[in-house]
Amino acid sequence: MSKVKSPTEKKRLSLMRDRRNTYGESPHASRKNIRRGKQRSHREERRFANQVLAMVDSESSEERKAQADATLKAGVLNKRLRGFKKDPDTPLGEVIRRKQAKRKERGMNS
């Protein structure tokens, strides 16, 4: 059961917590593209790792293997940090304020 009893408090919390996608594409496209972005970044990590490992063969020196290992770890970490990140959706209260401001602006221009 909800700890919040007052309807005004419930509304205030709802406007803070509920979020809307304001990225500018349809919700169906967003759902698909978020998944594709994650897939793309994982694929980039794997491709980078395979390129580094391809430079080292079984007859390479230990020093070269250690250097490749360090390069691999640093590169994969860098790819992961620069990889796909979903932009958070906008709080509902902010979306409503923007819409009201646009309506007011349109009303004054007419």
DRENPA-3360 file (N, C-alpha, C; in nm, 2 decimals, always signed):
BEGIN
1 = MSKVKSPT = +0.08/-0.12/+0.00/+0.00/+0.00/+0.00/+0.09/+0.12/+0.00 ~ +0.04/+0.23/-0.07/+0.12/+0.35/-0.08/+0.13/+0.42/+0.05 ~ +0.25/+0.48/+0.07/+0.27/+0.55/+0.20/+0.22/+0.70/+0.18 ~ +0.21/+0.74/+0.05/+0.16/+0.87/+0.02/+0.01/+0.87/+0.02 ~ -0.05/+0.96/+0.10/-0.20/+0.96/+0.11/-0.27/+1.07/+0.04 ~ -0.20/+1.19/+0.03/-0.27/+1.30/-0.02/-0.26/+1.30/-0.18 ~ -0.37/+1.33/-0.24/-0.37/+1.33/-0.39/-0.27/+1.43/-0.45 ~ -0.25/+1.54/-0.39/-0.16/+1.64/-0.45/-0.02/+1.59/-0.43;
9 = EKKRLSLM = +0.01/+1.52/-0.33/+0.15/+1.46/-0.31/+0.17/+1.35/-0.41 ~ +0.07/+1.27/-0.43/+0.08/+1.16/-0.53/+0.10/+1.22/-0.67 ~ +0.03/+1.33/-0.70/+0.05/+1.39/-0.83/+0.19/+1.45/-0.85 ~ +0.24/+1.51/-0.75/+0.37/+1.57/-0.75/+0.48/+1.46/-0.77 ~ +0.47/+1.35/-0.70/+0.56/+1.24/-0.71/+0.55/+1.18/-0.85 ~ +0.43/+1.17/-0.90/+0.41/+1.11/-1.03/+0.48/+1.20/-1.14 ~ +0.47/+1.33/-1.13/+0.53/+1.42/-1.23/+0.68/+1.41/-1.22 ~ +0.74/+1.38/-1.10/+0.88/+1.36/-1.09/+0.93/+1.23/-1.14;
17 = RDRRNTYG = +0.86/+1.12/-1.11/+0.90/+0.99/-1.13/+0.87/+0.94/-1.28 ~ +0.75/+0.97/-1.32/+0.71/+0.92/-1.46/+0.80/+0.99/-1.56 ~ +0.83/+0.92/-1.67/+0.92/+0.97/-1.77/+0.86/+0.95/-1.91 ~ +0.90/+1.04/-2.00/+0.85/+1.03/-2.14/+0.97/+1.04/-2.23 ~ +0.96/+0.97/-2.34/+1.06/+0.96/-2.44/+1.05/+1.09/-2.53 ~ +1.15/+1.18/-2.52/+1.14/+1.30/-2.60/+1.25/+1.31/-2.70 ~ +1.30/+1.19/-2.74/+1.42/+1.18/-2.83/+1.38/+1.23/-2.97 ~ +1.25/+1.21/-3.01/+1.21/+1.25/-3.14/+1.18/+1.15/-3.24;
25 = ESPHASRK = +1.19/+1.02/-3.20/+1.15/+0.91/-3.29/+1.04/+0.84/-3.23 ~ +0.97/+0.76/-3.31/+0.86/+0.68/-3.26/+0.90/+0.58/-3.15 ~ +0.81/+0.55/-3.06/+0.85/+0.46/-2.95/+0.90/+0.32/-3.01 ~ +0.84/+0.28/-3.12/+0.88/+0.15/-3.18/+1.03/+0.15/-3.22 ~ +1.06/+0.26/-3.29/+1.20/+0.28/-3.34/+1.29/+0.29/-3.22 ~ +1.25/+0.36/-3.11/+1.34/+0.37/-3.00/+1.37/+0.23/-2.94 ~ +1.27/+0.15/-2.92/+1.29/+0.02/-2.87/+1.39/-0.06/-2.95 ~ +1.37/-0.05/-3.08/+1.46/-0.13/-3.17/+1.60/-0.07/-3.17;
33 = NIRRGKQR = +1.61/+0.06/-3.17/+1.75/+0.13/-3.19/+1.83/+0.12/-3.06 ~ +1.76/+0.11/-2.94/+1.84/+0.09/-2.82/+1.91/-0.04/-2.82 ~ +1.84/-0.14/-2.86/+1.89/-0.28/-2.87/+2.01/-0.28/-2.98 ~ +1.98/-0.21/-3.09/+2.09/-0.21/-3.20/+2.21/-0.14/-3.15 ~ +2.19/-0.03/-3.07/+2.31/+0.04/-3.02/+2.40/-0.04/-2.93 ~ +2.33/-0.12/-2.84/+2.40/-0.21/-2.75/+2.48/-0.31/-2.83 ~ +2.41/-0.37/-2.93/+2.47/-0.47/-3.02/+2.59/-0.42/-3.09 ~ +2.58/-0.30/-3.14/+2.69/-0.23/-3.22/+2.81/-0.21/-3.13;
41 = SHREERRF = +2.79/-0.17/-3.01/+2.90/-0.14/-2.92/+2.97/-0.27/-2.88 ~ +2.89/-0.38/-2.85/+2.95/-0.51/-2.82/+3.03/-0.56/-2.94 ~ +2.97/-0.54/-3.06/+3.04/-0.59/-3.18/+3.17/-0.52/-3.20 ~ +3.18/-0.39/-3.17/+3.30/-0.31/-3.18/+3.41/-0.36/-3.08 ~ +3.36/-0.40/-2.96/+3.46/-0.45/-2.86/+3.52/-0.58/-2.91 ~ +3.43/-0.67/-2.96/+3.48/-0.80/-3.01/+3.57/-0.79/-3.13 ~ +3.54/-0.69/-3.22/+3.62/-0.67/-3.34/+3.76/-0.62/-3.30 ~ +3.76/-0.53/-3.20/+3.89/-0.47/-3.15/+3.97/-0.58/-3.09;
49 = ANQVLAMV = +3.91/-0.67/-3.01/+3.98/-0.78/-2.94/+4.04/-0.87/-3.04 ~ +3.96/-0.91/-3.14/+4.01/-1.00/-3.25/+4.12/-0.94/-3.33 ~ +4.12/-0.81/-3.35/+4.23/-0.75/-3.43/+4.36/-0.75/-3.35 ~ +4.35/-0.72/-3.22/+4.47/-0.73/-3.13/+4.52/-0.87/-3.13 ~ +4.44/-0.96/-3.11/+4.48/-1.10/-3.09/+4.53/-1.16/-3.22 ~ +4.49/-1.11/-3.34/+4.54/-1.15/-3.47/+4.68/-1.11/-3.49 ~ +4.73/-1.01/-3.42/+4.87/-0.96/-3.44/+4.96/-1.05/-3.36 ~ +4.91/-1.13/-3.27/+5.00/-1.21/-3.18/+4.97/-1.36/-3.23;
57 = DSESSEER = +5.08/-1.43/-3.26/+5.07/-1.57/-3.30/+5.13/-1.65/-3.19 ~ +5.12/-1.78/-3.21/+5.17/-1.87/-3.10/+5.32/-1.87/-3.08 ~ +5.39/-1.82/-3.18/+5.54/-1.81/-3.17/+5.59/-1.68/-3.13 ~ +5.50/-1.59/-3.09/+5.54/-1.46/-3.04/+5.61/-1.47/-2.90 ~ +5.70/-1.37/-2.88/+5.77/-1.36/-2.75/+5.67/-1.33/-2.64 ~ +5.71/-1.37/-2.52/+5.63/-1.34/-2.40/+5.61/-1.19/-2.38 ~ +5.71/-1.11/-2.41/+5.70/-0.97/-2.40/+5.59/-0.91/-2.50 ~ +5.59/-0.96/-2.62/+5.49/-0.92/-2.72/+5.35/-0.96/-2.67;
65 = KAQADATL = +5.34/-1.08/-2.62/+5.21/-1.13/-2.57/+5.16/-1.04/-2.45 ~ +5.25/-1.01/-2.36/+5.21/-0.92/-2.25/+5.17/-0.78/-2.30 ~ +5.24/-0.73/-2.39/+5.21/-0.60/-2.45/+5.07/-0.60/-2.52 ~ +5.04/-0.71/-2.59/+4.91/-0.73/-2.66/+4.80/-0.74/-2.55 ~ +4.83/-0.81/-2.45/+4.73/-0.83/-2.34/+4.70/-0.69/-2.28 ~ +4.80/-0.61/-2.25/+4.78/-0.48/-2.19/+4.70/-0.39/-2.29 ~ +4.74/-0.40/-2.42/+4.67/-0.32/-2.52/+4.52/-0.36/-2.53 ~ +4.50/-0.49/-2.52/+4.36/-0.55/-2.53/+4.28/-0.50/-2.42;
73 = KAGVLNKR = +4.33/-0.51/-2.30/+4.25/-0.47/-2.18/+4.22/-0.32/-2.18 ~ +4.32/-0.24/-2.22/+4.30/-0.09/-2.22/+4.20/-0.05/-2.33 ~ +4.22/-0.12/-2.45/+4.13/-0.09/-2.56/+3.99/-0.13/-2.54 ~ +3.97/-0.25/-2.48/+3.83/-0.29/-2.46/+3.76/-0.20/-2.35 ~ +3.84/-0.16/-2.25/+3.78/-0.08/-2.15/+3.74/+0.06/-2.21 ~ +3.83/+0.11/-2.30/+3.80/+0.24/-2.37/+3.68/+0.22/-2.45 ~ +3.67/+0.11/-2.53/+3.55/+0.09/-2.61/+3.42/+0.08/-2.53 ~ +3.43/+0.02/-2.42/+3.32/+0.00/-2.33/+3.27/+0.14/-2.27;
81 = LRGFKKDP = +3.37/+0.22/-2.23/+3.33/+0.35/-2.17/+3.28/+0.44/-2.28 ~ +3.32/+0.43/-2.40/+3.27/+0.52/-2.51/+3.16/+0.46/-2.58 ~ +3.12/+0.34/-2.54/+3.01/+0.27/-2.61/+2.88/+0.33/-2.60 ~ +2.78/+0.25/-2.63/+2.64/+0.30/-2.63/+2.59/+0.33/-2.49 ~ +2.53/+0.44/-2.48/+2.46/+0.48/-2.35/+2.32/+0.54/-2.39 ~ +2.22/+0.48/-2.33/+2.09/+0.53/-2.35/+2.07/+0.67/-2.28 ~ +2.02/+0.77/-2.35/+1.99/+0.89/-2.28/+1.86/+0.87/-2.20 ~ +1.86/+0.92/-2.08/+1.74/+0.89/-1.99/+1.63/+0.97/-2.05;
89 = DTPLGEVI = +1.51/+0.92/-2.03/+1.39/+0.99/-2.07/+1.36/+1.11/-1.98 ~ +1.28/+1.20/-2.03/+1.26/+1.33/-1.96/+1.15/+1.31/-1.86 ~ +1.16/+1.37/-1.74/+1.05/+1.36/-1.64/+0.92/+1.42/-1.69 ~ +0.81/+1.36/-1.66/+0.68/+1.41/-1.71/+0.65/+1.55/-1.68 ~ +0.69/+1.60/-1.56/+0.66/+1.74/-1.52/+0.73/+1.83/-1.62 ~ +0.86/+1.80/-1.66/+0.93/+1.89/-1.75/+0.87/+1.89/-1.89 ~ +0.82/+1.77/-1.93/+0.76/+1.76/-2.06/+0.63/+1.85/-2.07 ~ +0.55/+1.84/-1.96/+0.43/+1.92/-1.95/+0.46/+2.07/-1.95;
97 = RRKQAKRK = +0.57/+2.11/-1.88/+0.61/+2.25/-1.87/+0.65/+2.30/-2.01 ~ +0.72/+2.22/-2.09/+0.77/+2.26/-2.22/+0.65/+2.28/-2.31 ~ +0.55/+2.18/-2.31/+0.43/+2.19/-2.39/+0.35/+2.31/-2.36 ~ +0.34/+2.34/-2.23/+0.26/+2.46/-2.20/+0.33/+2.59/-2.24 ~ +0.46/+2.59/-2.24/+0.54/+2.71/-2.28/+0.52/+2.73/-2.43 ~ +0.52/+2.62/-2.51/+0.51/+2.62/-2.65/+0.37/+2.67/-2.69 ~ +0.27/+2.62/-2.62/+0.13/+2.67/-2.64/+0.11/+2.82/-2.62 ~ +0.17/+2.86/-2.51/+0.17/+3.00/-2.47/+0.23/+3.09/-2.58;
105 = ERGMNS = +0.35/+3.04/-2.62/+0.43/+3.11/-2.73/+0.35/+3.12/-2.86 ~ +0.29/+3.01/-2.90/+0.21/+3.00/-3.02/+0.08/+3.09/-3.01 ~ +0.03/+3.10/-2.89/-0.09/+3.18/-2.87/-0.06/+3.33/-2.88 ~ +0.06/+3.37/-2.84/+0.10/+3.51/-2.84/+0.14/+3.55/-2.98 ~ +0.19/+3.46/-3.06/+0.24/+3.49/-3.20/+0.12/+3.51/-3.30 ~ +0.01/+3.45/-3.27/-0.11/+3.45/-3.36/-0.18/+3.58/-3.36;
% end
